[in-house]
Amino acid sequence: MSEPRPEPLAELAARAEQGDPAAKDALFAALYQELHRLAQAHLRRSGGPLTLGTTTLLHEAYLGIAERESLAFPDRNRFLAYASRAMRWIVTDFVRQRRATKRGGELTFVSIDDVALAGPEAVSELERLNEALGDLARLEPELAELVDLKYFCGFSFAEIAALRGVSERTAQRDWEKARLVLHDYLSEA
């Protein structure tokens, strides 16, 4: 007797969009490894050791996504881009909260892998990048999504071009535009 075949992601996503909690859970399980990789990337880019772990970040993002009822993801890549943004917001909020605590006010334990400590400038850079991406999302949401797909999700220009229905060269030009806008914003502050 053969095992039942897993449901295709498109069908799971459609059922999840209709509010089926079992489909949301199945979709999460199907994308777990990719979401875990995204969480690791966000924590690496945070600038130093955090008491926030990869699995915790992944699950916090999932809870935030699952609570929203009106979300629609036409494909896997857009879901991953949204999950990546949710993780970025969580890491930024966590870093802000941690920075707001007075020095020495809390004792935290970090793993031996987290020996390199983040200075205040790394925390400040993370906050500034998050603000810059928020401003870019208000001005040009497609460019902000491109940054999430390329920088945080690690998609290639070919994958981004296919997702957006444009040429690879157009995706590269948009990436350069987004980088310039973000650079200008970060240089001003």
C-alpha positions as CSV (number, residue, x, y, z in Angstrom):
1,M,0.0,0.0,0.0
2,S,1.5,3.3,-1.0
3,E,1.6,6.4,1.1
4,P,-0.8,9.3,0.2
5,R,0.8,11.8,-2.0
6,P,1.4,15.3,-0.5
7,E,-1.0,17.9,-1.7
8,P,0.5,20.4,-4.2
9,L,1.5,23.8,-2.7
10,A,-0.9,25.7,-4.9
11,E,-3.9,23.7,-3.6
12,L,-2.7,24.1,0.0
13,A,-2.3,27.8,-0.5
14,A,-5.8,28.1,-2.0
15,R,-7.3,26.2,0.9
16,A,-5.3,28.3,3.4
17,E,-6.5,31.5,1.8
18,Q,-10.1,30.3,2.3
19,G,-9.4,30.0,6.0
20,D,-8.7,26.3,6.3
21,P,-6.5,26.0,9.4
22,A,-5.4,22.4,8.5
23,A,-4.2,23.7,5.1
24,K,-2.3,26.6,6.8
25,D,-0.5,24.1,9.0
26,A,0.2,21.7,6.0
27,L,1.6,24.7,4.0
28,F,3.8,25.7,6.8
29,A,5.1,22.1,7.2
30,A,5.8,21.9,3.4
31,L,7.8,25.1,3.4
32,Y,9.5,24.6,6.8
33,Q,13.1,24.0,5.5
34,E,13.0,27.1,3.4
35,L,11.6,29.2,6.2
36,H,14.2,27.8,8.6
37,R,16.9,28.9,6.1
38,L,15.4,32.4,5.9
39,A,15.3,32.6,9.7
40,Q,19.0,31.7,9.9
41,A,19.9,34.4,7.3
42,H,18.0,37.0,9.2
43,L,19.7,36.2,12.5
44,R,23.2,36.2,10.8
45,R,22.4,39.6,9.3
46,S,21.3,41.0,12.7
47,G,24.8,42.0,13.6
48,G,25.6,39.7,16.5
49,P,24.3,37.3,19.0
50,L,20.7,37.4,20.0
51,T,18.9,35.3,22.5
52,L,16.3,34.8,19.8
53,G,16.9,31.4,18.1
54,T,16.2,30.3,14.6
55,T,13.3,28.1,15.4
56,T,11.7,30.7,17.7
57,L,12.0,33.3,14.9
58,L,10.4,31.0,12.4
59,H,7.5,30.1,14.7
60,E,6.9,33.8,15.7
61,A,6.7,34.7,12.0
62,Y,4.3,31.8,11.3
63,L,2.1,32.9,14.2
64,G,2.0,36.4,12.9
65,I,1.1,35.2,9.4
66,A,-1.5,32.7,10.6
67,E,-3.3,35.4,12.6
68,R,-3.9,37.5,9.5
69,E,-7.1,36.5,7.7
70,S,-7.0,38.5,4.5
71,L,-3.6,37.5,3.2
72,A,-3.3,36.1,-0.3
73,F,-0.2,34.6,-1.7
74,P,-0.5,33.7,-5.4
75,D,2.7,31.6,-5.3
76,R,5.4,30.1,-3.1
77,N,7.9,33.0,-3.7
78,R,5.5,35.7,-2.6
79,F,4.7,33.7,0.5
80,L,8.5,33.4,1.2
81,A,9.0,37.1,0.6
82,Y,6.2,38.0,3.0
83,A,7.6,35.5,5.6
84,S,11.0,37.1,5.1
85,R,9.5,40.6,5.8
86,A,7.8,39.3,8.9
87,M,11.0,37.8,10.2
88,R,12.9,41.1,9.5
89,W,10.3,43.0,11.5
90,I,10.5,40.5,14.4
91,V,14.3,40.7,14.5
92,T,14.3,44.5,14.3
93,D,11.7,44.7,17.2
94,F,13.7,42.2,19.2
95,V,16.9,44.2,18.7
96,R,15.2,47.5,19.6
97,Q,13.7,46.0,22.7
98,R,17.1,44.5,23.8
99,R,18.8,47.9,23.1
100,A,16.2,49.7,25.2
101,T,17.2,47.6,28.3
102,K,19.7,49.4,30.4
103,R,23.3,48.0,30.3
104,G,23.7,45.1,32.6
105,G,20.0,45.0,33.3
106,E,19.5,41.5,32.0
107,L,21.8,38.5,32.1
108,T,21.6,36.6,28.8
109,F,23.4,33.4,27.8
110,V,24.6,33.0,24.3
111,S,26.1,29.9,22.6
112,I,29.8,29.6,21.9
113,D,29.0,30.1,18.2
114,D,27.9,33.7,19.0
115,V,31.2,35.0,20.3
116,A,31.4,38.0,18.1
117,L,29.4,40.7,19.9
118,A,27.4,43.3,18.1
119,G,28.3,46.8,18.8
120,P,25.7,49.6,19.0
121,E,26.5,50.6,15.5
122,A,25.4,47.2,14.1
123,V,22.1,47.6,16.0
124,S,21.7,51.1,14.6
125,E,22.4,49.9,11.1
126,L,19.8,47.2,11.3
127,E,17.2,49.7,12.5
128,R,18.1,52.2,9.8
129,L,17.9,49.5,7.1
130,N,14.5,48.4,8.4
131,E,13.3,52.1,8.3
132,A,14.7,52.5,4.8
133,L,13.0,49.4,3.5
134,G,9.7,50.6,5.1
135,D,10.0,53.9,3.3
136,L,10.9,52.2,0.0
137,A,7.8,49.9,0.5
138,R,5.6,53.0,0.8
139,L,7.1,54.7,-2.3
140,E,7.8,51.7,-4.6
141,P,6.4,48.4,-3.1
142,E,7.7,46.4,-6.0
143,L,11.3,47.5,-5.4
144,A,11.0,46.7,-1.7
145,E,9.7,43.2,-2.6
146,L,12.6,42.8,-4.9
147,V,15.0,43.6,-2.0
148,D,13.3,41.0,0.2
149,L,13.5,38.4,-2.5
150,K,17.1,39.0,-3.4
151,Y,18.8,40.0,-0.2
152,F,16.7,38.2,2.5
153,C,15.4,35.2,0.6
154,G,18.5,34.7,-1.6
155,F,16.6,34.3,-4.9
156,S,18.6,34.7,-8.1
157,F,17.8,37.3,-10.7
158,A,16.5,34.6,-13.0
159,E,14.0,33.4,-10.3
160,I,13.0,37.0,-9.5
161,A,12.5,37.8,-13.2
162,A,10.3,34.7,-13.7
163,L,8.2,35.6,-10.6
164,R,7.7,39.2,-11.8
165,G,7.2,38.3,-15.5
166,V,10.1,40.5,-16.6
167,S,13.5,39.9,-18.2
168,E,16.5,39.0,-16.0
169,R,18.1,42.3,-17.1
170,T,15.1,44.3,-15.9
171,A,15.3,42.6,-12.5
172,Q,19.0,43.5,-12.3
173,R,18.2,47.1,-13.2
174,D,15.5,47.3,-10.6
175,W,17.9,45.8,-8.1
176,E,20.4,48.5,-8.8
177,K,17.7,51.2,-8.5
178,A,16.6,49.8,-5.2
179,R,20.2,49.7,-3.9
180,L,20.7,53.3,-5.0
181,V,17.5,54.5,-3.3
182,L,18.5,52.6,-0.1
183,H,22.0,53.9,-0.2
184,D,20.8,57.5,-0.6
185,Y,18.4,57.0,2.3
186,L,21.1,55.5,4.6
187,S,23.6,58.1,3.6
188,E,21.3,61.0,4.7
189,A,20.5,59.6,8.1
